Amino acid sequence: MTERAEMSVYLAEEDDDDSPEIPSTNSTGRVRSAILDGKYFEIVKQTELGQVQAECKLCTKKKNIISGSLSATTNFKVRLKRMHPEALQDYEQHKKDVIGAKKGKPANTKYKQTKLFSGSSVVQQRRLDELIISYGLSPHSSVMSRRTLCRRIDCEFDSKISSVKDLLKTTKHLCTTADIWSTMLNEIHSEFGLSHECIVATVTDNRSNFVKAFKEFSITIEEQDEEDGNEDLSFVHIDSLVPEYPSLSRLNNATMGKCSALWNASGRPKSAEKLSEVLNCRLITPCPTRWNSLYDSLNQLNSQRGKLGDIMLKLNLPSFRDAELDYLEEYTKILKPIAVAIDRLQGQSSCYYAELLPTLFAVESKLEALRSSNFRYCSHLLQAIMDGFRSRFSSFLQLKPEVNEAILASVTHPYFKMRWLPQQLSGGKKRVHELMIQSAADLGLVMESGSSSTTADGEYPFIRQLFVRFNTIIPSSAPVERLFSFAGLINRPHRRRLKPNLFEKLVVLKGIE
């Protein structure tokens, strides 16, 4: 097999006369710091534990001994900074040279590009391997074959999956996220030995896609009408929410069109350079899979309002009118509570189901507070968003029986307890107490008569078990979406020929690491 190629590597050409000497080790086997190598401080006494006393070589009038250690040289650096500040710059350069010497690459190393062979050469594969090895790899190294790499991936994948299965065997409550078809969901549950008693809930991004799966495989099914089953979270599209206000729709389309033109320009090298000169930062662009990325992008443009005129002029794009800029300001102000709530509920760590109800009530309160703002363009948008929000989450905002698990998740959380209950629903505290008693009985948590509800160290074991049970559920399906992001990192143009099994293993290994 032959390869026609041109390969270049960077080799370091070193001047032997200027290369610093690699620091020597002392009797304890430790490498001395650059500040203790004799140029600034010279060790005069040393213990077996690494404690040292060193003489300052810059003090000429009087002999000064400074105490410290080989692992902590702060005392010597403070001495240099206070008494000899003029030597600090020279010391920093000396330290870089010493660090470079330790790594085998001095700070004054010069690099130049060296070609392995000319571009017109035809070489054998074996010769190409030899050239690559001789220019950077160990002489005893060899190029890993594709078969060896695949075998190692298989072994690592099997090891990780085995560890996950062992962990799941000891897990009492479990929540899963899914974005797959019903048959695959059942196969995965069976493969990992997940029983119906263990799985507390399965969180998806769209309920309508999974109605059939849950009807087929779940134990109990809550009947829903067709309209409710196809409900979605999308309630901020201007044209669908306020079709009776065409002027608002026209203003929105004109503003978003100019924003899109600006975001598209930021992806072109020359335009991106002009943007960087004016903004001193890169533009955030919307991501189709993250709704709140649109808010983040518009909010950045709104914060750079004073510079948008110069930007559009430099890029030869239509300038924003004052009405469009005012619309952007009102638009981001109205959508901020929802965007912040989505970021909070999609948190990667420490995000419990307990946060759902308090967050929903907080969003409703903030949207209600915006009514007092004198919006010139987006007053109808605010009303439409409030109507859509209350319609979509009516069962949660009214604390209907079907959200009992969300209620128990919040009241058993040590931060929220019952503080999140709005005043108009404060009469439901008795109902919450009854729910907790009933849930404890369902889980077999029966307190013996005369026993205390707390332990000696002040813990509440029953509350803790209820917390674990109801906060095992996560408030969004963001984890499975992050797995798709890993898939995008692996499914690159130069890896399009990966087989499905190998692609799956690479994604899983990337997600577990």
KAQUI-V219828 format. One record per helix or strand of 3 or more residues. SS is the DSSP state (~ for helix, > for strand). FROM is the first residue (numbers start at 1). TO is the last residue. If there is no record, write none. Layout:
ss = (SS SS)
from = (FROM FROM)
to = (TO TO)
This chain:
ss = (> > ~ > > > ~ ~ > > ~ ~ > ~ > ~ ~ ~ ~ ~ ~ ~ ~ ~ ~ ~ ~ ~ ~ ~ ~ ~ ~)
from = (2 8 34 41 51 65 74 85 110 122 125 146 174 182 199 207 211 226 238 246 269 292 305 322 355 379 394 401 423 461 478 493 500)
to = (4 13 36 46 56 69 83 102 115 124 134 169 177 191 203 209 217 229 241 266 279 303 314 345 372 392 397 411 442 470 490 495 512)
